[in-house]
Amino acid sequence: MTDEQNDILSIADAAAYLTVSRSTLQHWRNVTRATGTQTGPVFLLMGRQIGYLRSDLLRWAQEQRHKTLPAVS
């Protein structure tokens, strides 16, 4: 793993990296906390600061890849 992959990104930088809003990241964290089901990328909690490893964001984004759209019922 390169040093760049180990970079800790702020919420704003992580949102920009994933092209989502900061509130979307917050929503994913809240859903994960409330349900225990990981919705968004894993995050770091350092005291009261939240951060994201670039490598975790990339891994999570790659896991979101689909060849087809899920069926809508």
Buried (B, 14 or more C-beta within 10 A) or exposed (E): EEEEEEBBBEBEBBBEBBEBEEEEBBBBBEBBEEEEEEEBBEBEEEEEEBBBBBBBBBEBEEEEEEEEEEEEE
